[in-house]
């Protein structure tokens, strides 16, 4: 491959032959590695909404988000009436707070199964997933916060011969 005119016997010769090429290559690589568009595409339905499913414990939430005034509707009721505890409402609003999108999206969701705490976690998971689908550039923010990962902890099943999952019956010597 090397020409007879361009033989390389030393690194200094290589520098003379290459000239300014390493810097030009570095600039070309930098331009190629920085994508002008996000890695994922925006996933929106015909009504302009993003859909996602959130899960936590035994609760499953189907979540739709669209640009709006920030109203959150859970099973046809407002979030203040469905999740009466302020801590549960705080959990639901975490994805919006971390992405600086407070009161920019309307959320409609249906939740089934589990208790209120599990349902709030499921709604949070669904909102984070839907935000990542609506705005793909927010995915890294959600991922770093851990909102896109499903919390797989569930209640351990009861075993036979035990009072609960692990607790034994009270021992009586006599």
Secondary structure, DSSP 8 states (H G I E B T S, - for coil): ---SSS--SSHHHHHHHHTTHHHHHHHHHHHHHS-SS-SS-----TTS-EEEEEEETTEEEEEEEEESS--EEETTEEHHHHS-SHHHHHHHHHHHHHTT-TTSEEEEEEEESS-HHHHHHHHHHHHHHHHHHHSGGGHHHHHHHT-SS----------TTSSSSS--------
